[in-house]
Each structure stands twice: as C-alpha cells, then as structure tokens.
Amino acid sequence: MTQSFFQKLARAASGRAGRLLSVGAAAVVAATTFAATPAAAHGERSQQAFLRMRTLNWYDVKWSKTTLNVNEEMELTGKVHVFSGWPQAVAKPEEAFLNVGEPGPVLIRKSAFVGDSPVPRTFSLDIGHDYDYKIVLKARRPGRYHVHVQINVKDGGPIVGPGQWVEIKGDMKDFTNPVTLLDGSTIDLESYGINWTYGYHFLWMAAALVWILYWFLQKGIIVRGWQVAAGKKHEMISAGDKRFGGIWLASSMLALLFFYANANREFPRTLPMQAGLLTGISFIDNGKQTVTASFGGGSYKVPGRELSVNLRITNNGQEPLRVGEFTTAGLRFLNPDVFTSRPDFPDYLLADRGLSVNDPTPIAPGETRNLVITVQDARFDVERLSDLAYDTDSQFGGLLFLFSPSGKREQVEIGGPVIPKFQLGATL
C-alpha cells in the first residue's frame, strides 16, 4: 500500500513536471517566434496629430528603388512645405537637419541636398516656404526595412515623413564605404580605425571595471549601507582609499593627455562635423499664387473618420481648376474624379477614393466658389490623425492640390480649428 502511494506520487510529480516543461518549452518557442518576427514599422504614428499635420507637409516623395543589393545606391527625393501655422508648442525649424528614418544604419547617407545646397550639417528653414530635397543612400545591411524621410528640428525633435518598404539583398561582409581624402589617399570608412576604436573602448571599460571591483571588494555594498545607516559614512573611506583614488585620477588624466597628443600628432588636420549653421537655403519659387483658399470652419466626425471643411476658393488663373488631392502628415487623399489611375505611392498612405467635393464642377478662371470638401478614410484613424479631436487646439493642416485640364497643378495651404463630432449623424 505504501509502495503504491509513492508510485502514484511519483507519477503525479512526473506528470506535473512534464506539464511545466511543456509550458516552458511553449513559452520559449513563443518568445523566440515573436522575437524573430519583423517589426511592422510605422512608428511615426506615435507622434501627435498636430505635430505631423501642422509642421512639415511632405509631397512628391519618391524612392528611386525599393529593391537593391548591398553597395548599391538609391535616392530619396521630394518636396516639403513648412506650414505657415506652425504650432506654438514646437520649436521653429531655425536649426534643422535632413536625415533618413530607418532601423539603424541599414543604409548609409552618402550625401544630402536641400535645393541646390549640400547639407552635411544643420541648416535653417523659413516658415511658409517649400523646399525640394534629395538624399543619396547606399545599401549596407540585408533585410526588409521601412525607410522614411525625416527632418530633425532642434528642441522640436524628429518630424517623420512618408515611409516605404525597401528590400536589401546580398551579404553585409561585402559592404565597403570608400572615401577619398584631401591628400588623395582612399580609406574605407566601414573598417577604418576599427581596431583602435575597439581597443580604446575596451581599455576604459577595463579601467571602469577595476574601479568598481576595488570599492566593491573593500566592504561590499550591503556593509557600506549599514555604515551609512549607522551614521559612520565619514569612516567609510580610509587614507589608503584616498591614496588609491588620487593615483587613479592622475593616471586617467595622464592617459587622456597621452591619447589626445597621439591623435593630434597623427591627424593634425581635423574639423568638427556639426559646426556652423547653413542659412539662405534656396526655396522653391512657385511664382505668383493663382489660387487662394479661405477657411470657413469645419468638423471631424470621430466615429465616421470624416473631416469636413468649408472653403472659399478663388481661381485667379487662366484655366479652370478641379480639387484633386489633399495631403497631410504624408497621407494622400485623392479625388477619384480627377485621378483616373492610381499613383505610385505606399499603399498604407494612399486613399485613392478618400476625397469628395459637394460641387465637382471645375472652378472657372476669375470665379470664387464656396465648397465643402470631405476627407473620409480609415487611414485617417489608423494613422492616429483622429487624435486632433482630443488636441487642445483641435486644428488640422495640410496642402490642397487643384488641377487644370492641361495637367498643371496648383497648391494652396489650408488649415484651422475643427469641431469634433462624436455622433455619426452630427452636421456642421
């Protein structure tokens, strides 16, 4: 009877252990599976709606390639409009830096231009103007990545533009980044000075480890905590400890002076990469504006994901115009009556049937017309732009594009406060 009891107990224990092992194995598999799953990108959705809509309006963004090999180059080009109603809560782009948003250095930035000016460092943008840009990128790490244009604003943070999936093929071991120096020699920035960099860092890491171990092995953290609690903190450091600290400080200063002198001797000509500020960057000259738009109020229906705005549009041009597109925060809402074919643009940012006008007839030259423009698409909510309903100002912003029969495009900035509506049947 006793043996039977112990046999049952052993079987129960083994069964429980087996279940625990199964659960543990499942947890490990789940953890490794989720860890291996590529991220879905689109981190720009975490930025506030007002920041994305009323700062930089991106348009005509193009990726020259979406598939390339390691060491192959691509261009990221487009235009950006600096919104006139720049929010007060965000620092103005008086000091900005053109960059690329990507998950680490999967593509390196070979060169960057705003207008005709190369911008290797900080530059200044003027409110209300449009600028074209170009970033030349070189593939470095194989994989599939989401690549954005991005402008970093001092004290304002990164403002991210539209992103596209880019696939890089090949082997990272084959990547090279040759650069010709002023003296005519060529170096590979990917591997240049890498051994010295590792050695320098590990040297100071070892020095820090010795410093920590010295104090830890003296009495340990717990004993020192007891001494502090007992009011004996002044007795914790002995004369030998002070002597060791002085020697360590002097040795560290001498090492820094030695490394500095050695680097200055080997590289006498150096310059800081981020010194100075580029001003007077050329902006796009759009000529005399032939279209004006006056904002007359609007609303945003939260359940319906619908933005409706009242505009008074005047056409001072020579051709009739039709409202064809509204773009904000990288999203493009198109009027299907104007766009008969789908443009080449990331699908998650393109609502090709997302814009409608209460009066679709063309606006004649010299005519002024009151229009109600409606923007409705799930992308408005997916991209978290519906958060403007919970913003203090509840203001939207963006660019409205109008098209003539000859294909000419006119643009006008629109924006202003909208009233949030939390009922599907609510009207203006």
N, C-alpha and C positions, 0 to 999 in steps of 0.2 A: 504493500500500500504506500509506504514511504517512497519507494523507488518510482512508483507510478506518478506520485505527486511531483517529484523532482523532474521526471521526464516531461510532464506537462508544462512545468515551469520553464524548463529549458527550451521546449518548442515555442512557448509563448514569447520568451525573450528573443529567440532567434527570429520569430516572425515580426516582432516589433522592430528589431534591428534591421531586418530586411526592408521593412516599410520606410524606416528612417533613411537607409541607404538609397532607396528608390527616390524618395523625396529629395534627398541631397543631390543625387545624380540629375534629377529633373531640373533642380534649381541651377546646377552648373551648366547644363545644356541650354536652359533658357537664358542664363546670363551671357554665355558666350555667343548665343544666337543673336540676342539683341545688341551685344557689343559689336558684332560683325556687320550688323545692318547699317547701310549708309544713311547718313542724316538726310532729312528731307529739305534742308536748306530753308530759304525764305525767312531768315532771322530778322529781316527788316520789318516784319510785321509787329515786332515788339516795340517799335518806335511809335510815339504818339501820332495821332492822325494830323494834328495841326502842324507838327514838325515836318511831316512828309508832304503835306499839301501846300503849305504857305511859305516855304523857304526856297527850295530849288525845284523847278519844274523841268523834268527831262523829256526830250523828244528827239526823234530821228536817230535813236540809238541803234547801232549796228555792230554785230560781231562778224568779222571777216571770215572766221572759220568756227565751226563747232566740233570738228574732229581734226586732230593734228598729232604729230609724232613728237617725241622728245627732241629738243633742239630746234623745233620748227616755230616760226613766229606767226602771230596773228595781231590784228588791230582792233581796238575797241574805240569806236568813234560815235559822235553825236553832238547834240546841242543842249544847252541848259539855259533856262530863263531864271534870273534872280528876281523872285517875286517882290513886287512893289510894297505889298502889305506884309513885309517881313515881321514875324511875331516879336513882340517886345521881350518875351521870355527867353529868346535865343540871341546869343551874341551875333552881331552882323559879320558878314564874311570879309572883314577888312584884312584878316590874315587867314588864308585858306591853302589847302594842299590837295592837289589832284592825285587820287590813289585808285586802287582796284580792290574790291572786296572779294576775298577768296579764303578758303580754309587753310591758311598757311602759305608758304612760298611754293605753291604748285606751279605757278607761272611767275617768272621774274619780270620786273618792269625795266625794259631796255631804254625807253625814252617816253616823254610826255610833252604835249603841246597844248596850249590854250591860245586859240587864234594862230598867229604866226610866231608866237613866242615860246621857246622851250622853257619848261617849268620844272627844273630839277629840285626846286625848293619852294618856299612859301610865296604866295602872290596875293594880290588884292582884287576883289570883285566889287563892282558897283551895283547898287540896288536899281532894279528896273531894266537892266540891260540883258542881252542874250550873248552867249559865247559858244563857239564851237571848240571841241577838244578832240584829241587823239592820244591814245595810249598804245604803245607798241609792247607786246608781251611775248615772252619766249617760254615754251613748254619745258617744265623741269621734272615733275613727278607724275608717273602714270596713274590714271584713275578717271573718275567722272565727277566733275566739280561744278558748283554753281558760281558763276563769275559775274560780279557787279561792277559798274562804275560807281565811284564814291568820291565825295569831297569832304575832307576833314576841316572843320571850322574851329579856330582857336576859341576855347571857352564855350563852344557850341556843340562839340562832338562830331562824330561822323554822320553825314547825311547820305544815305544809300539810295542809289538809283536802280533801274531795272536790272534783272539778272537773267542769265541764260546758262543752260547746261552745256558744258564743254567736256569732251572726252579726249584724254591724252593717252596715246599708245606708246609702247616701247619700254626701255629699261632706264631707270634713273642713273645707273652706273655710266651710261653713255653721255650724260649731260655735261656740257662744257660752257663756260662763260668767258671767252677770251676778251681782253681789253688791251688796247694799245696805249701805252703811257706817253707822256710828253717827250721823254728821251728816246722814243722809238721802240723800246722793248715791249714785249707782249706777255701778259700774265693771265692765268685762269683764276678768276675771282672765286670760283667754286671750291678750289683747293688751295689757293694762295695763302700761306701763313697758317694753315690749319693746325699743323703740329705745334707751332709756337702758341697758338691760341689754347689748344688743349693743355699744354704744359703749364702755361701761365695760370689758367683757372684751377687746375688740379693742385698747383703749388699753394695757392691761397686757401683752397679748400682743406688741404692738409694742415696748414697753419691754423685755421679756424678749429679743426678737429683737435689738434694738440691743446689749444687754449681751453676748449670746453672740457676735455678729459682732465686737464690739470685741476681745474676747480671742482669738477665732479668727484675726482678721486681723493681730494683733500678730506672732505667730510660728507659729501653727498648732499642731495637736495633736501631730504627729509630732516637730517640733523641740523642743517642750516636754518630750516624753517622753524625748528624748535628753539634755536638760539634767538631768532628774531622775535618769536612769541614771548620768550623769557626776558626780553629787554637787553640781550647781550649782543646786539648787532655790531657794536663797536669793537668787540673782541673777536669777531669772526676772521678778520684779515690780520695776519701776523706780519712781522718785519720781513720774513722770507717771502711771503706772498707779494709784498710791495716791491721787493727787490726783483722778483720774477716779472712782475708787471712792467717795471721800468725797463728791464732788459728787453722784454718782448716789444714794447713800444718803440724803443730805439732801433731794434732790429727791423721792425716793419718800416719805419721811416727811411732807414738806410737802403732797404730793398727797393722801396718806391723810387728813391732818388737814382739808384743804380739802373733800374729798368727804364726810367724816363730818359736818363742821359744816353743809354744804349740805343733807345728808339730814336732819339733826336739825332744821334750820330749817323745811324743807318738811313734815316729818312729825313733829311734836312728840310725838304720842301713839302709842306702839308698845308691843307686848308680845311676848315670846318664845312661839312656838307649843308648845314641848315643856317648858315649865316646870311643875313640880309633879307630884304623883302622886295619882291618884284612888283612894281607899280606901273600904271599906264598900259595894262594889258589891253590889246585891241578887242573890241566887241563887234558883234555883227551889226552892220548898218542896214537896217530894214527899210531905209528910206522914209518917205512921208507916210504916216499911217492913214490908210484909206478906210478903215473900219473902226468905229467906236462902239462901245457897249456900256450902257449904264445899268447897274444892278438895282432892281426894284423889289428885293425881298425874295425869300424862298423858304422851303421847308424840307425836312428829311423824315420820311416815314420809316421808323425803325423796323417794324415787323415786315414791311414790304421791300426794304432795302432800296428805297426810291428817293432820289434827290431831285427836287423840282425848283427851278429858279426862274424868276421873271426878269427879262432883259429888254432893254430898249436899244435896238441895234440900228445904226445909221451906216449906210453904204455910200461913201464918198468917192468910190472908184468909177471905172469906165465899163465894168461888166457886172452882170447880175451875179449874186452870190447865194450859196446854199450852206447851211450849217451842216458840217460833216463829221466833226470829231471834237470830243472833249477829253483832255488828258490831265491827269493829276496823280502825283505820287508814283509815276511810272505806269499807271493803268491807262489803257486807251479804250474809250467808249465810242463806238463808231455808229454812224447813221447808215443803215443798210440801203437806203435810197440813194446815197452818194457813193458808198464803197460797194461796188458790184463784185469785187474779188477780195479775198482775204489777204491782208498784208503779211509779210514775213516778220513775225514777232512772236516772242514766247507766248504760248497758249494761255498760261495761267494769268497773264496780264492783258489779254486781248478779249474784250467783249464786243464782238463784231455786230451784235444786234442790240447794243445796250443804250443807244441814244435815240430819242424821238423828239419831234418838234410839233407843236399844235398846228402850225401853218407851214407845210413843207414847200410851198411855192417859193421860187427864188426872190431875193430882195433886190429890187431894181436899182440901178445907179441913181443916187440922189434921194433914195427912199429911206424913211425912218419907220421902223415897224416894232411893235411890242410883241414879243414872243415868250412862250413858256417852254423851256427846254427841260426835258425829263431824262434823267440818267438812272437806269434800273438794271441791276445785275447782281447775282450772288457774289461775284468777286469783290464788290464794294464792301460786303460784310466779311468775306473770307480774308481780305487784306486788312481787316480791322479799321477801315476808314469810317465805319459807322460810329466809332468812338467819339466822333466830333459831336454827337448828341449829348455826350457827358462832359464835354470840354467847357471850361469857364466861359469862353467867348462864343462857342458853337459856330465858328466861322469855317468856311471852306475856301479853297483857292485852286486855280488851275488855268489852263490855256484852252481857248475855244478856237477851232480852225474852221474857216469858211472857204469854199471852193467855187471857182468860176468855170464856165463851160470849156474854156481853153486849158484848164488844168492848173491855173495859177492858184496859189494858196495864200490866204490872208490869216493872220493870227491876232488875237486880242486877249488880254488878261482879264479874267473875271474872278470875283470873289466877294465875300461878305458874310454877315451873320445869317444863319438859317434857324428856323424854329423846329425843334424836334417834335415829331408826332408819334405817339405810341399807340395809335389806333389805325387799323387798316382803312377805315372809311373817312379819316380826317382829311380836310381840304385846306387850301391856303386861306 
